């Protein structure tokens, strides 16, 4: 087992939704751990800026489009030679009331958060299965495990579905040396939290036993752990990162 300070040296990661927030922090954390990174996002301008700052490869991607996803992933493989780590992070985080969610908004959230992650797992899974190794990490949420008014019901449903999807792919890919795990953050300083406004933020903070919000860098550190040799015997699991808001 590697004990180097750069546990991902020589590895290649592919991160979706890497143009801002947690995705950008995750990409940066992976690079700091020694990985080379392909950063994909629907907003090419934003992801190019992040990629330039970390020295990664910027790629435009709408995760709802399976063909485009496959082509984007293939570009990363062609550029780096292989992809060892897949991070499905792209998501929408609406807070629409359950009574006001339109069918169009419901479909869009499920398409990005759940269907897009399904495409990511399957595309990367096929590639990694053929190589006999790999790591897939799905960004879920506490919202997928416990009811909350902080996020919309469609967001919660998509993240709960992603937990089940994680276990399905973990079981399927385990014999091929590929691990699939979920990371479930909550109350992390991010654009989604900032959008709540000061009053709602204080309400959320009051319910965190550790008394503070999580940092994007802490989410990135958890991703690096799941991608590292230290987590080689861990698959089908959900790693909670919520300051104690949800204990089990």
Secondary structure, DSSP 8 states (H G I E B T S, - for coil): ----S-TTTT-EEEEESTTSHHHHHHHHHHHHTT-EEEEEES-HHHHHHHHHHHT-EEEE--TT-HHHHHHHHHHHHHHHS---EEEE---------TTT--HHHHHHHHIIIIIHHHHHHHHHHHHHHHHT-EEEEEE--GGGTS--SSS-HHHHHHHHHHHHHHHHHHHHHGGGTEEEEEEEE-SBSSHHHHTT-HHHHHHHHHT-TTSS-B-HHHHHHHHHHHHSGGGTT--S-EEEESTTSS--
